[in-house]
Amino acid sequence: MMSAEQNRRLTQIGPGTRGGALLRQYWQPVALVEELEGPRPVRPVRLLGEDFVLFRDEAGRIGLLDRDCPHRNADLAYGRLEDGGLRCPFHGWLFDVTGQCLETPAEPAESRLCDRIRQKAYPVAERGGILWAFLGEGAPPAFPALDCFAAPDSHVFAFKGLIECNWLQALEVGIDPAHASFLHRFFEDEDQAQSYGKQFRAASADSDMPMSRVLREYPRPRIEVENAPHGLRITALRRISDAHTHVRVTNLVFPQAFAIPLSAEMTITQWHVPVDDVNCYWYAIFTSFAAPVDKARMREQRLALYELPEYRPKVGRHNGYGFDPEEQRRRTYTGMGEDINVHDQWAVESQGRIQDRTREHLASSDKAIAANRRLLFRAMDAVERGERPLMALDAAAAAGVTGPATMDGIGPTEGWEQYWPEVDRRRRQGASWFPPGSRQAAE
């Protein structure tokens, strides 16, 4: 158990909080690139408890500004895109992507007021189909050389979804290998031809055994957690026989992401990004090591489950997560359909808007969760001392943080430690987008 004060430190992310100070050391996903497509590329954004407006000007430049106009605080999300910037409809004040005021048209013609006015603006970058913003002070860190950032646009697909709870409990489900044998248990296995783009439906590497069967029949994984340059490497071992063990390697990418295998050819890197203390978005980048991603199919699969423009799940708290007791008896462990995002959403939202960790009792299967919380506390302390926390990288260090390697496969019970890096190495050797000199196993 932890104290109420420790729980507050871990979960509060607004300005002036210790958690907020930590997360402002990193680039944060702010929108999907596709959200700025269309005739009016302007979007209101709430991130880390603050309100912004995101826009693309006529020249294609992207800006992120504080949302309240510095004149009399009207809402710039309703602004007009024209004349090289975003114009407030209240009195016509115009701002460019740097926040510089370009015009104050209601003022006398000789007025130089706009020369002195600047709206706060934030750096924005595009990576992996996502727009990222840096809300901290000083120069932003470099992006690490993760697979999802190294792969070309043809081999990545990005999506997001809203979760109505604190970001940390949403993240923690992704670094918990044991829950998948229960929360995501399917009583029947799916035709492998229908598994594209679906989690826990494909077959494990070096096997024709579907992951759904592995999880169902071997629910007691041995979990090993080790520190890695990107945060934590988490290995779940499910012993199939004296000769064979299922090995699943996943990762915490500090401070807000995890990297997991989707199939033998595709990985998911997923960030959990606070809207405020009691809501968050997941942003996922699906990365293919083989053929280009079928983006139309992936988007169609997910748009069947989420409503735009907020990317709110169609099945969730508001309709009882689609719970069907007959389905729970016959087809799935939860009775909540076959979309694992619904399962995860129920699990983390049912803990409350902010989980009360003073009432929890961690078990041996929660090794990664406990290890990550220790990393968070240490990183907050580092920020308070004026030091760079883990993964707030300069360019040289960022180039050395690669991968991270993820896989699930059935390998030898003796020698699994050598087996999984070899599976990762084979996959990289077959990836057309890796430079020849970089096709070793990733960290």
LOVEX-879973 format. One record per residue (C-alpha): x, y, z; residue number from 1. Coordinates in steps of 0.1 Angstrom, whole numbers, always signed. Example, Ala and Ser with C-alpha at 12.3 -4.5 7.8 and 13.67 -1.06 7.14 Angstrom:
<recs>
+-------+-------+-------+-----+
|     X |     Y |     Z | pos |
+-------+-------+-------+-----+
|  +123 |   -45 |   +78 |   1 |
|  +137 |   -11 |   +71 |   2 |
+-------+-------+-------+-----+
</recs>
This chain:
<recs>
+-------+-------+-------+-----+
|     X |     Y |     Z | pos |
+-------+-------+-------+-----+
|    +0 |    +0 |    +0 |   1 |
|   +10 |   +36 |    -4 |   2 |
|    +0 |   +68 |   +15 |   3 |
|   -26 |   +92 |    +2 |   4 |
|    +2 |  +118 |    -3 |   5 |
|   +22 |   +94 |   -24 |   6 |
|    -8 |   +86 |   -45 |   7 |
|   -14 |  +124 |   -51 |   8 |
|   +22 |  +128 |   -62 |   9 |
|   +18 |  +100 |   -87 |  10 |
|   -15 |  +111 |  -102 |  11 |
|   -17 |  +149 |  -101 |  12 |
|    -4 |  +165 |  -133 |  13 |
|   -16 |  +201 |  -134 |  14 |
|    +7 |  +232 |  -133 |  15 |
|   +26 |  +234 |  -100 |  16 |
|   +24 |  +197 |   -91 |  17 |
|   +53 |  +173 |   -89 |  18 |
|   +38 |  +149 |  -114 |  19 |
|   +30 |  +178 |  -137 |  20 |
|   +66 |  +191 |  -135 |  21 |
|   +79 |  +157 |  -145 |  22 |
|   +56 |  +152 |  -175 |  23 |
|   +64 |  +186 |  -188 |  24 |
|  +100 |  +174 |  -193 |  25 |
|   +88 |  +153 |  -223 |  26 |
|   +71 |  +157 |  -256 |  27 |
|   +34 |  +149 |  -253 |  28 |
|   +10 |  +136 |  -280 |  29 |
|   -15 |  +164 |  -286 |  30 |
|   -34 |  +152 |  -317 |  31 |
|   -34 |  +128 |  -346 |  32 |
|   -20 |  +143 |  -378 |  33 |
|   -53 |  +135 |  -394 |  34 |
|   -72 |  +157 |  -369 |  35 |
|   -58 |  +188 |  -387 |  36 |
|   -70 |  +176 |  -421 |  37 |
|  -100 |  +192 |  -438 |  38 |
|  -111 |  +227 |  -446 |  39 |
|  -107 |  +242 |  -411 |  40 |
|   -76 |  +228 |  -394 |  41 |
|   -82 |  +242 |  -359 |  42 |
|   -87 |  +221 |  -328 |  43 |
|   -92 |  +229 |  -291 |  44 |
|   -69 |  +208 |  -270 |  45 |
|   -68 |  +201 |  -233 |  46 |
|   -36 |  +186 |  -221 |  47 |
|   -20 |  +182 |  -186 |  48 |
|   -49 |  +202 |  -171 |  49 |
|   -44 |  +232 |  -194 |  50 |
|   -63 |  +245 |  -225 |  51 |
|   -48 |  +252 |  -259 |  52 |
|   -57 |  +257 |  -295 |  53 |
|   -39 |  +237 |  -322 |  54 |
|   -40 |  +249 |  -358 |  55 |
|   -23 |  +247 |  -392 |  56 |
|   -19 |  +281 |  -410 |  57 |
|   -22 |  +287 |  -448 |  58 |
|   +15 |  +280 |  -453 |  59 |
|   +12 |  +246 |  -436 |  60 |
|   +29 |  +256 |  -403 |  61 |
|   +15 |  +241 |  -371 |  62 |
|   +10 |  +262 |  -340 |  63 |
|    -1 |  +255 |  -304 |  64 |
|   -12 |  +285 |  -284 |  65 |
|   -28 |  +291 |  -251 |  66 |
|   -65 |  +290 |  -258 |  67 |
|   -76 |  +323 |  -243 |  68 |
|   -70 |  +355 |  -264 |  69 |
|   -46 |  +378 |  -244 |  70 |
|   -69 |  +407 |  -252 |  71 |
|  -100 |  +398 |  -231 |  72 |
|   -96 |  +360 |  -229 |  73 |
|  -121 |  +350 |  -256 |  74 |
|  -118 |  +314 |  -270 |  75 |
|   -93 |  +312 |  -298 |  76 |
|  -106 |  +278 |  -308 |  77 |
|  -133 |  +296 |  -327 |  78 |
|  -108 |  +318 |  -345 |  79 |
|  -106 |  +326 |  -382 |  80 |
|   -77 |  +311 |  -401 |  81 |
|   -65 |  +339 |  -424 |  82 |
|   -37 |  +364 |  -431 |  83 |
|    -9 |  +341 |  -419 |  84 |
|   -24 |  +331 |  -385 |  85 |
|   -54 |  +326 |  -363 |  86 |
|   -76 |  +357 |  -358 |  87 |
|   -98 |  +361 |  -327 |  88 |
|  -134 |  +368 |  -337 |  89 |
|  -140 |  +392 |  -308 |  90 |
|  -119 |  +422 |  -319 |  91 |
|   -99 |  +407 |  -348 |  92 |
|   -65 |  +403 |  -330 |  93 |
|   -43 |  +380 |  -352 |  94 |
|   -16 |  +356 |  -340 |  95 |
|    +9 |  +335 |  -359 |  96 |
|   +22 |  +301 |  -349 |  97 |
|   +49 |  +316 |  -328 |  98 |
|   +23 |  +336 |  -307 |  99 |
|   +33 |  +369 |  -321 | 100 |
|    +5 |  +394 |  -325 | 101 |
|    +3 |  +405 |  -361 | 102 |
|   -27 |  +428 |  -361 | 103 |
|   -50 |  +447 |  -337 | 104 |
|   -74 |  +461 |  -362 | 105 |
|   -98 |  +478 |  -338 | 106 |
|   -69 |  +500 |  -326 | 107 |
|   -59 |  +533 |  -342 | 108 |
|   -39 |  +529 |  -374 | 109 |
|    -8 |  +542 |  -359 | 110 |
|   -10 |  +519 |  -328 | 111 |
|   +20 |  +497 |  -321 | 112 |
|    +2 |  +477 |  -295 | 113 |
|    +6 |  +444 |  -313 | 114 |
|   +44 |  +447 |  -313 | 115 |
|   +42 |  +442 |  -275 | 116 |
|   +16 |  +414 |  -275 | 117 |
|   +26 |  +378 |  -276 | 118 |
|    +4 |  +348 |  -269 | 119 |
|   +23 |  +319 |  -253 | 120 |
|   +32 |  +293 |  -279 | 121 |
|   +47 |  +258 |  -276 | 122 |
|   +69 |  +237 |  -299 | 123 |
|   +51 |  +212 |  -320 | 124 |
|   +66 |  +182 |  -339 | 125 |
|   +52 |  +154 |  -361 | 126 |
|   +63 |  +118 |  -356 | 127 |
|   +46 |   +85 |  -364 | 128 |
|   +13 |  +101 |  -375 | 129 |
|   +10 |  +120 |  -342 | 130 |
|   +15 |  +157 |  -334 | 131 |
|   +36 |  +162 |  -303 | 132 |
|   +39 |  +193 |  -281 | 133 |
|   +64 |  +203 |  -255 | 134 |
|   +49 |  +223 |  -226 | 135 |
|   +80 |  +226 |  -205 | 136 |
|  +106 |  +254 |  -201 | 137 |
|  +138 |  +256 |  -221 | 138 |
|  +147 |  +235 |  -251 | 139 |
|  +127 |  +203 |  -256 | 140 |
|  +144 |  +169 |  -254 | 141 |
|  +153 |  +149 |  -285 | 142 |
|  +131 |  +121 |  -297 | 143 |
|  +145 |   +87 |  -290 | 144 |
|  +152 |   +64 |  -320 | 145 |
|  +123 |   +41 |  -313 | 146 |
|  +110 |   +18 |  -340 | 147 |
|   +77 |   +37 |  -343 | 148 |
|   +97 |   +69 |  -351 | 149 |
|  +123 |   +52 |  -374 | 150 |
|   +98 |   +35 |  -396 | 151 |
|   +85 |   +53 |  -427 | 152 |
|   +49 |   +65 |  -429 | 153 |
|   +39 |   +35 |  -450 | 154 |
|   +48 |   +12 |  -421 | 155 |
|   +30 |   +30 |  -392 | 156 |
|    -6 |   +37 |  -383 | 157 |
|   -17 |   +59 |  -354 | 158 |
|   -49 |   +61 |  -335 | 159 |
|   -62 |   +72 |  -302 | 160 |
|   -91 |   +68 |  -277 | 161 |
|  -105 |   +86 |  -246 | 162 |
|  -104 |   +70 |  -212 | 163 |
|  -123 |   +85 |  -183 | 164 |
|   -98 |   +80 |  -155 | 165 |
|   -64 |   +91 |  -143 | 166 |
|   -35 |   +84 |  -168 | 167 |
|   -14 |   +63 |  -145 | 168 |
|   -40 |   +35 |  -138 | 169 |
|   -46 |   +35 |  -176 | 170 |
|    -9 |   +30 |  -182 | 171 |
|    -5 |    +3 |  -155 | 172 |
|   -28 |   -21 |  -172 | 173 |
|    -3 |   -22 |  -201 | 174 |
|   +26 |   -33 |  -180 | 175 |
|    +7 |   -60 |  -162 | 176 |
|   +14 |   -93 |  -181 | 177 |
|    -8 |  -115 |  -158 | 178 |
|   -41 |   -98 |  -165 | 179 |
|   -43 |  -109 |  -201 | 180 |
|   -50 |  -145 |  -191 | 181 |
|   -82 |  -134 |  -175 | 182 |
|   -94 |  -100 |  -187 | 183 |
|   -87 |  -109 |  -223 | 184 |
|   -96 |  -146 |  -222 | 185 |
|  -115 |  -159 |  -252 | 186 |
|  -131 |  -193 |  -249 | 187 |
|  -126 |  -200 |  -286 | 188 |
|   -97 |  -192 |  -309 | 189 |
|  -102 |  -172 |  -341 | 190 |
|   -93 |  -181 |  -376 | 191 |
|   -58 |  -167 |  -381 | 192 |
|   -67 |  -152 |  -414 | 193 |
|   -91 |  -128 |  -395 | 194 |
|   -65 |  -117 |  -369 | 195 |
|   -50 |   -88 |  -387 | 196 |
|   -49 |   -57 |  -365 | 197 |
|   -63 |   -75 |  -335 | 198 |
|   -45 |   -80 |  -302 | 199 |
|   -41 |  -115 |  -287 | 200 |
|   -56 |  -132 |  -318 | 201 |
|   -25 |  -139 |  -339 | 202 |
|    -3 |  -170 |  -335 | 203 |
|   +29 |  -168 |  -315 | 204 |
|   +62 |  -168 |  -333 | 205 |
|   +77 |  -202 |  -342 | 206 |
|   +43 |  -218 |  -335 | 207 |
|    +8 |  -223 |  -349 | 208 |
|    -6 |  -218 |  -313 | 209 |
|   -28 |  -187 |  -312 | 210 |
|   -20 |  -163 |  -284 | 211 |
|   -56 |  -166 |  -271 | 212 |
|   -50 |  -203 |  -264 | 213 |
|   -16 |  -196 |  -247 | 214 |
|   -33 |  -170 |  -224 | 215 |
|   -63 |  -193 |  -216 | 216 |
|   -44 |  -225 |  -209 | 217 |
|   -13 |  -210 |  -191 | 218 |
|   -25 |  -183 |  -167 | 219 |
|    +4 |  -183 |  -142 | 220 |
|   +33 |  -165 |  -159 | 221 |
|   +67 |  -161 |  -143 | 222 |
|   +74 |  -124 |  -146 | 223 |
|  +109 |  -109 |  -148 | 224 |
|  +115 |   -71 |  -147 | 225 |
|  +148 |   -55 |  -155 | 226 |
|  +159 |   -19 |  -160 | 227 |
|  +166 |    -8 |  -196 | 228 |
|  +177 |   +24 |  -213 | 229 |
|  +141 |   +32 |  -222 | 230 |
|  +127 |   +23 |  -188 | 231 |
|  +118 |   -14 |  -180 | 232 |
|  +119 |   -46 |  -199 | 233 |
|   +92 |   -70 |  -188 | 234 |
|   +94 |  -107 |  -196 | 235 |
|   +64 |  -131 |  -190 | 236 |
|   +73 |  -168 |  -192 | 237 |
|   +45 |  -194 |  -196 | 238 |
|   +59 |  -229 |  -194 | 239 |
|   +42 |  -251 |  -220 | 240 |
|   +63 |  -283 |  -214 | 241 |
|   +97 |  -293 |  -202 | 242 |
|  +110 |  -285 |  -237 | 243 |
|   +90 |  -254 |  -246 | 244 |
|   +81 |  -221 |  -229 | 245 |
|   +60 |  -192 |  -242 | 246 |
|   +81 |  -160 |  -240 | 247 |
|   +65 |  -126 |  -242 | 248 |
|   +87 |   -95 |  -240 | 249 |
|   +71 |   -61 |  -234 | 250 |
|   +84 |   -27 |  -223 | 251 |
|   +77 |    +3 |  -203 | 252 |
|   +89 |   +34 |  -222 | 253 |
|   +93 |   +59 |  -194 | 254 |
|   +73 |   +78 |  -184 | 255 |
|   +40 |   +72 |  -202 | 256 |
|   +42 |   +45 |  -228 | 257 |
|   +45 |    +8 |  -232 | 258 |
|   +57 |   -12 |  -262 | 259 |
|   +41 |   -46 |  -269 | 260 |
|   +38 |   -71 |  -297 | 261 |
|    +6 |   -72 |  -318 | 262 |
|   +17 |  -101 |  -340 | 263 |
|   +49 |  -116 |  -353 | 264 |
|   +51 |   -87 |  -378 | 265 |
|   +37 |   -57 |  -359 | 266 |
|   +42 |   -39 |  -326 | 267 |
|   +22 |   -13 |  -307 | 268 |
|   +38 |   +16 |  -289 | 269 |
|   +11 |   +33 |  -268 | 270 |
|   +12 |   +65 |  -247 | 271 |
|   -12 |   +74 |  -220 | 272 |
|   -16 |  +112 |  -220 | 273 |
|   -34 |  +132 |  -193 | 274 |
|   -62 |  +155 |  -204 | 275 |
|   -65 |  +164 |  -167 | 276 |
|   -63 |  +144 |  -134 | 277 |
|   -94 |  +124 |  -142 | 278 |
|   -93 |  +118 |  -180 | 279 |
|   -67 |  +107 |  -205 | 280 |
|   -61 |   +96 |  -241 | 281 |
|   -43 |   +66 |  -253 | 282 |
|   -23 |   +73 |  -284 | 283 |
|   -10 |   +42 |  -302 | 284 |
|   +15 |   +38 |  -331 | 285 |
|   +13 |    +4 |  -348 | 286 |
|   +46 |    -4 |  -365 | 287 |
|   +50 |   -31 |  -392 | 288 |
|   +83 |   -49 |  -398 | 289 |
|   +70 |   -66 |  -429 | 290 |
|   +45 |   -53 |  -454 | 291 |
|   +32 |   -17 |  -453 | 292 |
|    +3 |   -12 |  -429 | 293 |
|   -31 |   -16 |  -443 | 294 |
|   -42 |   +18 |  -429 | 295 |
|   -77 |   +17 |  -444 | 296 |
|   -84 |   -16 |  -427 | 297 |
|   -69 |    -6 |  -394 | 298 |
|   -88 |   +27 |  -394 | 299 |
|  -121 |   +10 |  -404 | 300 |
|  -117 |   -15 |  -375 | 301 |
|  -112 |   +13 |  -350 | 302 |
|  -137 |   +38 |  -363 | 303 |
|  -163 |   +10 |  -358 | 304 |
|  -155 |   +13 |  -321 | 305 |
|  -149 |   +51 |  -316 | 306 |
|  -169 |   +82 |  -322 | 307 |
|  -153 |  +114 |  -337 | 308 |
|  -143 |  +141 |  -330 | 309 |
|  -135 |  +132 |  -294 | 310 |
|  -125 |   +96 |  -301 | 311 |
|  -149 |   +85 |  -275 | 312 |
|  -156 |   +47 |  -273 | 313 |
|  -190 |   +36 |  -285 | 314 |
|  -190 |    +9 |  -258 | 315 |
|  -181 |   +21 |  -223 | 316 |
|  -192 |   +33 |  -190 | 317 |
|  -223 |   +50 |  -204 | 318 |
|  -238 |   +17 |  -217 | 319 |
|  -224 |    -7 |  -191 | 320 |
|  -194 |   -17 |  -214 | 321 |
|  -218 |   -39 |  -234 | 322 |
|  -219 |   -65 |  -206 | 323 |
|  -238 |   -96 |  -216 | 324 |
|  -240 |  -124 |  -189 | 325 |
|  -247 |  -150 |  -215 | 326 |
|  -216 |  -140 |  -234 | 327 |
|  -197 |  -141 |  -202 | 328 |
|  -208 |  -177 |  -196 | 329 |
|  -200 |  -189 |  -231 | 330 |
|  -176 |  -168 |  -251 | 331 |
|  -155 |  -143 |  -232 | 332 |
|  -142 |  -140 |  -196 | 333 |
|  -156 |  -104 |  -192 | 334 |
|  -189 |  -107 |  -212 | 335 |
|  -179 |   -74 |  -228 | 336 |
|  -173 |   -83 |  -264 | 337 |
|  -141 |   -90 |  -282 | 338 |
|  -124 |   -56 |  -283 | 339 |
|   -97 |   -57 |  -257 | 340 |
|   -98 |   -19 |  -254 | 341 |
|  -132 |   -22 |  -238 | 342 |
|  -119 |   -48 |  -214 | 343 |
|   -90 |   -25 |  -204 | 344 |
|  -113 |    +5 |  -202 | 345 |
|  -137 |   -13 |  -178 | 346 |
|  -108 |   -25 |  -156 | 347 |
|   -92 |   +10 |  -152 | 348 |
|  -123 |   +31 |  -151 | 349 |
|  -139 |    +8 |  -125 | 350 |
|  -111 |   +16 |  -102 | 351 |
|  -125 |   +52 |   -99 | 352 |
|  -116 |   +84 |  -116 | 353 |
|   -83 |   +83 |   -96 | 354 |
|   -75 |   +49 |   -81 | 355 |
|   -72 |   +50 |   -43 | 356 |
|   -39 |   +31 |   -40 | 357 |
|   -41 |   +32 |    -2 | 358 |
|   -67 |    +4 |    -5 | 359 |
|   -48 |   -19 |   -29 | 360 |
|   -26 |   -49 |   -22 | 361 |
|    +0 |   -56 |   -48 | 362 |
|   +10 |   -92 |   -55 | 363 |
|   +40 |  -109 |   -71 | 364 |
|   +25 |  -104 |  -106 | 365 |
|   +27 |   -66 |  -101 | 366 |
|   +64 |   -64 |  -102 | 367 |
|   +65 |   -41 |  -132 | 368 |
|   +39 |   -18 |  -116 | 369 |
|   +59 |   -14 |   -84 | 370 |
|   +91 |    -9 |  -104 | 371 |
|   +75 |   +18 |  -125 | 372 |
|   +62 |   +37 |   -95 | 373 |
|   +97 |   +37 |   -80 | 374 |
|  +110 |   +51 |  -113 | 375 |
|   +84 |   +79 |  -112 | 376 |
|   +92 |   +89 |   -76 | 377 |
|  +130 |   +90 |   -84 | 378 |
|  +123 |  +110 |  -116 | 379 |
|  +102 |  +136 |   -97 | 380 |
|  +130 |  +140 |   -72 | 381 |
|  +155 |  +145 |  -100 | 382 |
|  +134 |  +172 |  -115 | 383 |
|  +132 |  +190 |   -82 | 384 |
|  +170 |  +189 |   -80 | 385 |
|  +172 |  +205 |  -114 | 386 |
|  +185 |  +173 |  -130 | 387 |
|  +174 |  +156 |  -162 | 388 |
|  +150 |  +126 |  -155 | 389 |
|  +151 |   +93 |  -172 | 390 |
|  +144 |   +95 |  -210 | 391 |
|  +146 |  +134 |  -211 | 392 |
|  +174 |  +130 |  -236 | 393 |
|  +199 |  +151 |  -255 | 394 |
|  +205 |  +143 |  -292 | 395 |
|  +234 |  +120 |  -286 | 396 |
|  +217 |   +99 |  -259 | 397 |
|  +184 |   +98 |  -279 | 398 |
|  +202 |   +82 |  -308 | 399 |
|  +212 |   +53 |  -286 | 400 |
|  +177 |   +45 |  -273 | 401 |
|  +163 |   +21 |  -300 | 402 |
|  +136 |    -5 |  -303 | 403 |
|  +125 |   -15 |  -278 | 404 |
|  +124 |   -52 |  -287 | 405 |
|   +90 |   -68 |  -282 | 406 |
|   +80 |  -104 |  -291 | 407 |
|   +59 |  -133 |  -282 | 408 |
|   +69 |  -168 |  -293 | 409 |
|   +73 |  -203 |  -282 | 410 |
|  +109 |  -212 |  -276 | 411 |
|  +131 |  -235 |  -256 | 412 |
|  +125 |  -237 |  -218 | 413 |
|  +162 |  -239 |  -214 | 414 |
|  +178 |  -210 |  -233 | 415 |
|  +149 |  -187 |  -236 | 416 |
|  +172 |  -158 |  -228 | 417 |
|  +190 |  -163 |  -261 | 418 |
|  +158 |  -172 |  -280 | 419 |
|  +139 |  -139 |  -278 | 420 |
|  +167 |  -116 |  -290 | 421 |
|  +172 |  -139 |  -320 | 422 |
|  +135 |  -137 |  -329 | 423 |
|  +138 |   -99 |  -327 | 424 |
|  +170 |  -100 |  -348 | 425 |
|  +153 |  -121 |  -375 | 426 |
|  +124 |   -97 |  -377 | 427 |
|  +147 |   -67 |  -381 | 428 |
|  +167 |   -84 |  -408 | 429 |
|  +135 |   -87 |  -428 | 430 |
|  +125 |   -51 |  -424 | 431 |
|  +131 |   -31 |  -455 | 432 |
|  +132 |    +2 |  -436 | 433 |
|  +161 |    -7 |  -414 | 434 |
|  +196 |    +4 |  -425 | 435 |
|  +218 |   -27 |  -429 | 436 |
|  +241 |   -16 |  -401 | 437 |
|  +212 |   -13 |  -377 | 438 |
|  +196 |   -47 |  -380 | 439 |
|  +209 |   -61 |  -347 | 440 |
|  +185 |   -68 |  -319 | 441 |
|  +172 |   -37 |  -302 | 442 |
|  +175 |   -28 |  -266 | 443 |
+-------+-------+-------+-----+
</recs>
